[in-house]
Amino acid sequence: MQMSGNEIEIAMQKPIESGNNSDKPSVVKELILYNLAGFSLNIYDTILSAWILFFYIPPKDLGRIQYIPMAALGVILAGGRILDAVTDPFVGYLSDHTKTRWGRRKPYIFISAPFLYLSFFLVWFPPVNGASTLNAVFLGVVLFVYYWSYTGVLIPWFAVLPEMRTENKSRVKIATVGVAIGVIGALVGGGLSGPLLENLGAFRMAIILGFAAFIAGELTLFGITERYRSESVESAPGFLGFFKVLKQVFSDKQVLSFAIMIMFVQLTYQLMLINVPYFTTLILGRSESDASMLMAQVIIVMAISTPLWYFLLSRFPKRTIFRGIMATMAFGYVLGFFIGRFPLFSTYIQTLIIFSIIAIPFGGMFAAVLGIIADIADYDELKSGKRREAVYYGIYGIVRKTGWAFCPLIVVGVFTVFGSSFENPTGVRVVWLICALACLLGFLAFLPYKLGDSQKETKEKMNL
């Protein structure tokens, strides 16, 4: 009996271990070690997103040094995010076709982590103490290394999840634990960065917190279990093959619906992180340390909400839960525009309440999204017979980071038009309305999505 091309492809992607152990009970050690990468990346990303704009172009009223002109910084950050976005699916493609004795994913994480740490703390060490073109060039080069190495850790790590477990509940469990551990990383980055920056300076802050992130990133290697080693006939990846796969992926309406939604919705998280320091100093009249406390509050609420999302995601379709998440986030962002204008409570208490309304669905978003990508990878296997997890996590990266690329430009544009000073902080409020609009657009884009939470359900819904 002869095998079809797809059957040959599946057979060549042989499990590393004999038998199907992908749904064995998750042990605590494995859950924690695997998800330490989330702890690491959330430290880096929270600090960079929250403070880089504030560090290089602080509000004039604070009397701090401005290192780069506002427009130039917006272009640099947007360009860096676009580069970051483009590299994600390509690194995913490379990882899917990598063959080493250590597997397809581990080498990328091991090599990328040191470069990520080095480039991270150099971001906070501009060579000239004042506005300078040299600072702009230096930051551009450092961010180039940072985004490449960030992708080298993120995408291979993401791609392991569908290999570790195939059953929906097991994947949800790993992803939910990952959100909790990632939230701790964001709490460390968001909660400690402000006080350390204020007391030790940005560079020392980055050295200390970045080192914790580096160690966690390397430890995650001990929690990775790869089920497949690629023995594909396409073992020598090239640009033509990469673009062919990219075209196939984005031509699918289900993938496109998910991709557009993610671009809009995850854009709001970055906008929030960027806006919080400005909101804290200009609207609340408080210090940078208080900005960290606000970020910490958001992150703590996200962590507390994870059991709720584990319960909901185990019992209801992820697509339905995600639509509810977007609607709740949009409502919270609209309320954010009116903080300080409600008759009840002080401005600070209003902030705590409204930020919590936004933070709770954030926890669900991060728990659900990885499971949805695993479902999409399973859907792709049903159609093509190939396991291309890293490509789909790369697609997730390219669309969300494309959204992130617009964030500095949005903030700079809104602040320029509406104002970002003590006398006129309207631009800081308008950012919340931009976030609400993005959630609404994401909600509409996601309406056509109908993949199931298992291959069996997807096969029935998609008539495969």
N, C-alpha and C positions, 0 to 999 in steps of 0.2 A: 504493500500500500504506500502511495506517495503522499508526501505532505505538501500543503500549499505554502506559498511564500510567507504568509503571516504565521502559520504554524511553525515553520522553520525558525522564524525570528523569535517567537516565544520560547521555543525549545533551546535556542542558543543563549537566552538570558537565564542561565541556570541558577537556582537557589544556592547560596553559599553553604547552607546547612541542609542536610538531608531531611526530607519531609517538609510539610508546611507548618512551620512554627511561628508564622507571622501573627497568629492570634493567641499565643500563649499569654497568661496573665502578666500584666506590666508590673515589674518589681520596682520598689521605691528607688533603689539605687539607679536603675536605668532611667526612670522618669526624671530624676533630678539631674543626673549627669548630662543626658541628652539635651535638656532644656537650659543648661547653663549658657549655651550660646545666646539664647534669648536674653538672659541676664546681662551678658557682655555687650551685645549690640544695642540694648536699650540704654545702657549707661552712655555709650558713645553718642547715640542718636539724640537722646533727650538733651544732653548738654549742648551739642552742636546746634540743634534746631532752636533751642531756647535762647542761647546767649551769643551766637556768632554775629547776628545783626546788631544786637545791643552793644557788643564789645567793640565792633569796628565803627559803628555810627551811633553813639549814644545820644539821648536827647540833649540838645544844646543847654537846657536849663541846669543840667547836672554838673557842668564844667569839666567833663571828662575829655580825654584825647580822642579825636576822630582820626582813624588811620587811613581810610579810603573814602573817596567821594561816594555819596549815596547811590547815584546812578551806576557807577562802576561796580560797586559791591553787588547791586542787584543783578547785573549782567554776569558777574563771576559766579555767584551762587546758582543762578538759573542755568548757566552753561555747565557747571559742575554736576547738577542734578540730571541734566539731559544726557551727559556722558555716562553718569551712573546708571541711568535708565537703559541706555543702549547696550551697555555691557552685560546686563543681567541675563537676557536670553542667550547671548553668545557664550557666557560662562556656563550656563545651564546645558547648552548643546555640547560644549567640550566635556563637561562632567559626565553627561550621559554616554559619551563615547570613549571615556578614559578606561584603560585596562592596566592596573598595577596590582601587585601582591597585597596592597593595603586597601584595595577596593576603588570605587569610582569617586567617592566623596572626600575621604579623609585627607588625601594629599593637599587638596586646595585649602582646606581649613588650616592645616598645620603650617603651611607656607605663608598664607595671607595674614594670619593673626599678628605676627611681629611688625609687619609693615603697617598694619592698621593702627597699632599703638603708637609707633613712631610718628606717623603722619598726623595722628590726632593731637598729640601735645605740641607739635610744631605749628599747628594752626594758631595757637595762642601766643606765638613768639614773633610778631612782625619785626623785621630788621630795622625799620626806621621809626623813631618815636614821634610820629606826626603823620599828617596826610602826605602820601608819597606814591608815585607810580611803582616804585620798587616793591612796596607792600602789596600792591595789587598783583604784580607778577608772581611774587613769592607765594601769596595765598592761592593763586591759580594752580601753581605747580604742586603745592602740598595737597590741595583738594583732589587733584588728578590722582595722586598716589592713594589718598584716603578712600576715594570712591571705588577704585579698582580693587583694593584689598578688602573693603567692606563687602563688595559683591562676592569676592573669593571665599569669604566665610559664609555669608548669608544663603546664597543659592544652593550650594551643595548640602548645607545643613537642613534647609527646608525640604530638599528632595528626598531625604532619608525617611520622612514620616510615612509616605504611602508604602514604602518597603517594609517598615517595621510592623505594621498592622494593616489588615485588609477589611476588618469589620468596623462598621461605623462607630459603634459605642466605644471601641478601643481607641480609635483615632480621636474622637471627641475628648476622651479622658486625657490622652497625651497632650492634645492642644490646649485643654483647659488648665492642666498643670503648667504647661508652657506659658500661658497668659499670667498665671499667678507668679511664676518665677521671673518672667519678663517685667512684670509690674514692680517687683522688688528692685530689679535693675534700674527701672525708670525712677523709682522712689529714691534710690541711692544717688542717681545722676541729678534728678530734679530737686531733691530735698537738700543735698549737701553742696551742690555746685555754687549756689548763691552765697551761703556763709563763707565757704572757702575762697571764692572769688573776692569777696569783700574784705577778707582778713589776710589772705596770703597772695592774692593776685591770680590772674587767669592761668598763667603758665604752671605755677605750682599746683593749682587745683587740678589741671589736666594731667600732670604727672601722677598725682596720688590716685585719682579716680580712674584714670586710664590704666594704671597698673592692675587694679582690681579687675577691670574688664578684660585685660589681656590674659591673666591667670585663668579666669572663668572660661574664656574662649578656648584655651588649650585643653582644659579639663573635659570639655564636652566630647572630645575624641574618644574618651573611655566609655561613653554612653551610647555610641553609635553602633547600630547593628544593621549591616547592609545585607539584604536578601538576595540581590541579583548582582552578578558581575557581567558586564556587557561583552558578549563575544560576537557582536553584530558584524556582518560583512561590511558595514559602513564604519569600520574601525578607525579610518583616517579622516577626521572631520575637516571640512574645508568651507570656505565662504559660500560657495554655490549651494552646497548641501544645507548650510545653516539658513540661508534666505529661502530655500525651498520649504523647509520645515516651518519657518516663520509665516510664510504665505499660507500654508495649509492651516495653521493654527488660527490665524485671524480671519480666515474665510468662513469659519464655523460661527453661526449666529449665537449659539449658546456661549461660546467663549467670548465673542464680541460684546454680548450683553453684560457679562460679568466684568470684562475689562473696562468698559466705559464707566460702569458703576463704581468700581474701585478707584479709578482715577479721580472722580469727583469727591467721593466720601473720604478717602484717606488724605486728600488735600486739606480737609478741614482740621485734621489732627495737627498737621504741621503749622497751619495758620494759627491755631490756638497756642501752640508752644511759643511761636514767634511773638504773638501779641501779648502774652501774659506779663512779661517784664514791663512793657510800655503801659499796659492797663494798670498794673500795680503802682507804678511811679506817677503816672499822669492822672488817672481817674481816682485811685484810692489814696494817693499822696503818701505812699509807703516806700520802703527801701527794697534793694535787690534781694536781701534775705527774705523779706516777706513774699517776694515773687516766688522764691523757692518753696516757701511754705504753702502757697496756693497750688503750685504744681504738685507738691507732695499730697495735698488734700485730694486732688483729682485722681492721682495714682492710687491712693489708699482706697478710695471709693470703688475704683475699678477692681482692685484686689478683693474687696469685700463682696462684690457682686458676682465673682466667678462661680460660686456654688449655684447661684440662681441660673446662670447661663448653662452650666453643666446639666442641670435638671431639665431646662427647656429644650436644649439641643438634643438631649437623649430621647425626648418624647414627641417633638414636633419637627417638621421639615426645616432644614437649615434655610432654605429660600424664603419661607414664611417668616421665620425669626428675623432674618436680615432686613426684610422690608419694614418690620416693626421697629427695628433698631434705627433705621434711617429717619423714619417719621418722628421718633422721639428726639433724636439729635437735632433735627430741624427746629422743632418746638423749643428746645433748650437754647439754641443759638439766637432765635428771635427774642426770647426773654433777655438774653445777654445784652442786647442793644439798649434795653431800658433799665439796666442796673443803676441804682441810685435815684430812680424816678418813681419808684413805687412808694406808697404812703406808709407801708409797714416795714419795720426793722431798719437798722442802719445799712449804709451802702455795703459795708463789709459782710454783714450777715446775709444780705441779698446775694452777694457774690458767692458765698459758700453754698447757699441753697441752689442757685442756678447752675453753678459749676458741677454740683453733684448730679443734677438732672442730665447734664451732658456726659458726665463721666460714666454713669451706669451703662448706657448703651455702648460706650467705647469698649468696656470689658467684653461685651457680647460680640462686638465686631471682630476683635482680635481672636476670640475663641472660635468663631464660626468660619472665618475666612480660610484658614489653613485646611479645614475639613472640606470646604467647597472645592478648593484646588485639587485635593486628593480625589474628590468625586469626578472632577473634570479629567484628571489623568486616567481614571478608570474608564470613563466614557471614551477617551481617545484609544485606549487599548481595545475596547469593543469594536471600534471602527477600523483601526489600523493593525491591531495585533502586536503593537510595540509598547514598551514601557519607557515613557519619556517624561518622567516626573520633573526632572530639573528644568526642562524646557518650559513647562507650565509654571513652575515657581519663578522662572526667569521672566515669563510674560507678566506674572503678578508684579514683579519688580519693575519692569519697564513702564507699566501703566501707572502704578502708584507714584513712581518717582518722576514721571512726566508731569503728574499733578503737582508734586512737590516743587518741581522746577519753576512753576508759575508763582509759588508762594512769595518769594522775595520781590518779584516784580509786582504782584498784587499789593503787598504791604507798602512798598515804596510808592506805587502809584496812588493808592488810597491816602496815604499820609501826605503826599504832595498836594493832592486836590482838596482834601477835607481838613488837613491840619493834624499835627501830632505834638502839641506843646501844652504847657500848663494852662495857657490862656484859651486855647482852642484844641481840645483833644477829640474832636468829632471823628477823625479818621480811625481812632482806636475803636470806637463804637461801631463804625460802619463795617469793620472787618468781620464782626459777628453776623451781620446780615449777609455778607458774601458767603460765609460758612453755611448759613441756612439755605441759601439759593443752591449751593453745591450739593447739599443733601437731597434737595428736591429733584435736581437733575439726575442724581444717582438713582433715586427711587424710580423715576420714570424709565431710565435705561435698563433697570433690572426686571421690569415687568415681564418681558418675554422669556426669562430664564425658567426652565422647568425640569432640570436634571434631578434625579432622585438621590437619596442618601445611601444607596447601594447599587452595585452593578445590575442586580436583578430588576430593581425599580426603574433604573435609567433605561434598561433594555426595553421594558414595557412602555414607558412614556415616549421613548424616541423611536419605537417600532424597529428595533435593531434585531 
